[in-house]
Amino acid sequence: MIVVVGAGIAGLSLAYEICRRSATVTVLESDTIASGASGVATSYLEPRLGNTAMRAIEREAMLRWPNYAEHLENISGLSVGFRREGQLEIALQDDLKKFHKDLKARAEQNEPFELLTPQSAQKLEPEISGNIASAAFLPNVRWVTGKKICQALAMAVENAGGQIKQGVAVTALEQTGGRVVLSTNDGSIIDVEKLVLCTGMGAATISGLPADIPQSRAVRGVNLIVDQSPLTSPLTHLIKHHRGNLCPRENSQLIVGTTYEAGETSLDPGPEIVEFLYQNAAPIVPKIRDLPLLKVTAGLRSKVGDGNLRLGRSAIAPQIYYSLSHGGAGFLRAPVIADELAEFVLDGKLGTLTRHHTHN
Ligand SMILES: Cc1cc2nc3c(=O)[nH]c(=O)nc-3n(C[C@H](O)[C@H](O)[C@H](O)COP(=O)(O)OP(=O)(O)OC[C@H]3O[C@@H](n4cnc5c(N)ncnc54)[C@H](O)[C@@H]3O)c2cc1C
């Protein structure tokens, strides 16, 4: 039996790819599906710029996302909130230098965009401020609702014969005779053939891990969720500016994000963080403070070392694999990472795109 620990986007997308290849998989989750970072992610899908191996992963993932989202909706019968309206990049006067530098880099990488006057940006989104300095429309940016993607994946795993056990925390592991024996919080002892740690920030809660399993550090992200139905023209595009983003969701919800707080681990952010997010968003959408605040959400992006993705297999205990350090892009990259990691776990085959991030 293959056991995946963690029912976030990393664990569920991998478990589904394992099921699709007809292997038996069980996902163990200490809490509920998407209870970690995956449940609070803004989950926009936009590849970064540059000529790195990671950009190749992200570009390929972007190509796969439309079919991936459609497939998950078909197989689960659930909407995953896949949105194609594109992004408005907005600059205030102080941000102009950075804004033009960013557009120049986009042009060099053949990433499409259209430069807009403030007036034409306001035609697209009438609620944005008349005081913006410039704007650009990025037609290829997409987004999803992360929690719904996870719920659809969970259903897809179960429909394909896999098992998901919620409320089951792996507390310890032991390696004996080429196998791994897990202990869980409900007193079970589980003998597994292969184990994949997709634990986000949670690996440190498991005793007996081999020393070469990477340790994660946290970068907290806080979002406000407001009800944008009082607006005459609710936002329909993802809006990014140099201090944050605004992301429209189903049921008239609007996400106002986000913070990047290295080392902060509390999931109960104080009023100063809420004020910080309002202060950043108000110059872009002046009515933002008038909208009902529905919720403040917080999650921990997990990073290892330099922050790069870490996929791999323990050299000390080769039955133990890991998919860690997804940072701020676990959703974006999931269709590629899950596909290639499933091949690696089942057949030892290194992925074409992910091999530079796989420790073997
Ligand atoms: C505010 C915010 C905004 C973000 N925006 C975006 C975005 O726009 N686009 C994007 O692509 N990404 C975004 N991200 C990043 C994205 O959320 C993460 O990269 C992704 O969710 C990581 O997924 P994961 O499965 O590795 O971790 P998690 O979602 O944290 O899942 C790990 C799971 O493992 C479980 N677990 C841990 N330890 C154990 C144990 N011992 N036993 C059993 N279960 C265990 C946890 O309960 C948890 O459910 C954002 C993140 C935040 C916080």
The ligand as an SDF file (V2000), in Angstrom:
LIG
                    3D

 53 58  0  0  0  0  0  0  0  0999 V2000
   -2.6580   33.4730    1.8350 C   0  0  0  0  0  0  0  0  0  0  0  0
   -2.1150   32.5080    0.8370 C   0  0  0  0  0  0  0  0  0  0  0  0
   -2.2730   32.7710   -0.5230 C   0  0  0  0  0  0  0  0  0  0  0  0
   -1.7980   31.8530   -1.4620 C   0  0  0  0  0  0  0  0  0  0  0  0
   -2.0140   32.0910   -2.7860 N   0  0  0  0  0  0  0  0  0  0  0  0
   -1.6320   31.1930   -3.7120 C   0  0  0  0  0  0  0  0  0  0  0  0
   -1.9020   31.4170   -5.0880 C   0  0  0  0  0  0  0  0  0  0  0  0
   -2.4740   32.4290   -5.4520 O   0  0  0  0  0  0  0  0  0  0  0  0
   -1.5250   30.4490   -5.9950 N   0  0  0  0  0  0  0  0  0  0  0  0
   -0.8850   29.2910   -5.5970 C   0  0  0  0  0  0  0  0  0  0  0  0
   -0.5720   28.4560   -6.4520 O   0  0  0  0  0  0  0  0  0  0  0  0
   -0.6070   29.0720   -4.2880 N   0  0  0  0  0  0  0  0  0  0  0  0
   -0.9430   29.9960   -3.3590 C   0  0  0  0  0  0  0  0  0  0  0  0
   -0.6430   29.8020   -2.0400 N   0  0  0  0  0  0  0  0  0  0  0  0
    0.2330   28.6790   -1.6870 C   0  0  0  0  0  0  0  0  0  0  0  0
   -0.5170   27.3810   -1.5740 C   0  0  0  0  0  0  0  0  0  0  0  0
   -1.5860   27.5370   -0.6790 O   0  0  0  0  0  0  0  0  0  0  0  0
    0.4450   26.3090   -1.0770 C   0  0  0  0  0  0  0  0  0  0  0  0
    1.5700   26.2430   -1.9310 O   0  0  0  0  0  0  0  0  0  0  0  0
   -0.2170   24.9430   -1.0410 C   0  0  0  0  0  0  0  0  0  0  0  0
   -1.4730   25.0090   -0.4240 O   0  0  0  0  0  0  0  0  0  0  0  0
    0.6610   23.9440   -0.3030 C   0  0  0  0  0  0  0  0  0  0  0  0
   -0.0360   22.7220   -0.3060 O   0  0  0  0  0  0  0  0  0  0  0  0
    0.4310   21.5080    0.5910 P   0  0  0  0  0  0  0  0  0  0  0  0
   -0.4750   20.3970    0.2730 O   0  0  0  0  0  0  0  0  0  0  0  0
    1.9160   21.3280    0.4250 O   0  0  0  0  0  0  0  0  0  0  0  0
    0.2740   22.0130    2.1070 O   0  0  0  0  0  0  0  0  0  0  0  0
   -1.0390   22.1760    3.0040 P   0  0  0  0  0  0  0  0  0  0  0  0
   -2.1790   22.6980    2.2410 O   0  0  0  0  0  0  0  0  0  0  0  0
   -0.6100   22.9560    4.2080 O   0  0  0  0  0  0  0  0  0  0  0  0
   -1.4100   20.6880    3.3770 O   0  0  0  0  0  0  0  0  0  0  0  0
   -0.6640   19.9110    4.2810 C   0  0  0  0  0  0  0  0  0  0  0  0
   -1.6540   18.9900    4.9750 C   0  0  0  0  0  0  0  0  0  0  0  0
   -0.9340   18.0140    5.7100 O   0  0  0  0  0  0  0  0  0  0  0  0
   -1.6380   17.7740    6.9130 C   0  0  0  0  0  0  0  0  0  0  0  0
   -0.6720   17.1960    7.8700 N   0  0  0  0  0  0  0  0  0  0  0  0
    0.4300   17.8100    8.3530 C   0  0  0  0  0  0  0  0  0  0  0  0
    1.0660   16.9800    9.2040 N   0  0  0  0  0  0  0  0  0  0  0  0
    0.3550   15.8240    9.2620 C   0  0  0  0  0  0  0  0  0  0  0  0
    0.5110   14.6070    9.9660 C   0  0  0  0  0  0  0  0  0  0  0  0
    1.5300   14.3930   10.8090 N   0  0  0  0  0  0  0  0  0  0  0  0
   -0.4190   13.6210    9.7650 N   0  0  0  0  0  0  0  0  0  0  0  0
   -1.4630   13.8000    8.9140 C   0  0  0  0  0  0  0  0  0  0  0  0
   -1.6610   14.9690    8.2360 N   0  0  0  0  0  0  0  0  0  0  0  0
   -0.7610   15.9580    8.4010 C   0  0  0  0  0  0  0  0  0  0  0  0
   -2.1420   19.1430    7.3150 C   0  0  0  0  0  0  0  0  0  0  0  0
   -3.2450   19.0580    8.2170 O   0  0  0  0  0  0  0  0  0  0  0  0
   -2.5390   19.7310    5.9690 C   0  0  0  0  0  0  0  0  0  0  0  0
   -3.9080   19.4960    5.6520 O   0  0  0  0  0  0  0  0  0  0  0  0
   -1.0930   30.6840   -1.0530 C   0  0  0  0  0  0  0  0  0  0  0  0
   -0.9410   30.4290    0.3020 C   0  0  0  0  0  0  0  0  0  0  0  0
   -1.4260   31.3320    1.2500 C   0  0  0  0  0  0  0  0  0  0  0  0
   -1.2420   31.0200    2.6920 C   0  0  0  0  0  0  0  0  0  0  0  0
  1  2  1  0
  2  3  1  0
  2 52  2  0
  3  4  2  0
  4  5  1  0
  4 50  1  0
  5  6  2  0
  6  7  1  0
  6 13  1  0
  7  8  2  0
  7  9  1  0
  9 10  1  0
 10 11  2  0
 10 12  1  0
 12 13  2  0
 13 14  1  0
 14 15  1  0
 14 50  1  0
 15 16  1  0
 16 17  1  0
 16 18  1  0
 18 19  1  0
 18 20  1  0
 20 21  1  0
 20 22  1  0
 22 23  1  0
 23 24  1  0
 24 25  2  0
 24 26  1  0
 24 27  1  0
 27 28  1  0
 28 29  2  0
 28 30  1  0
 28 31  1  0
 31 32  1  0
 32 33  1  0
 33 34  1  0
 33 48  1  0
 34 35  1  0
 35 36  1  0
 35 46  1  0
 36 37  1  0
 36 45  1  0
 37 38  2  0
 38 39  1  0
 39 40  1  0
 39 45  2  0
 40 41  1  0
 40 42  2  0
 42 43  1  0
 43 44  2  0
 44 45  1  0
 46 47  1  0
 46 48  1  0
 48 49  1  0
 50 51  2  0
 51 52  1  0
 52 53  1  0
M  END
$$$$
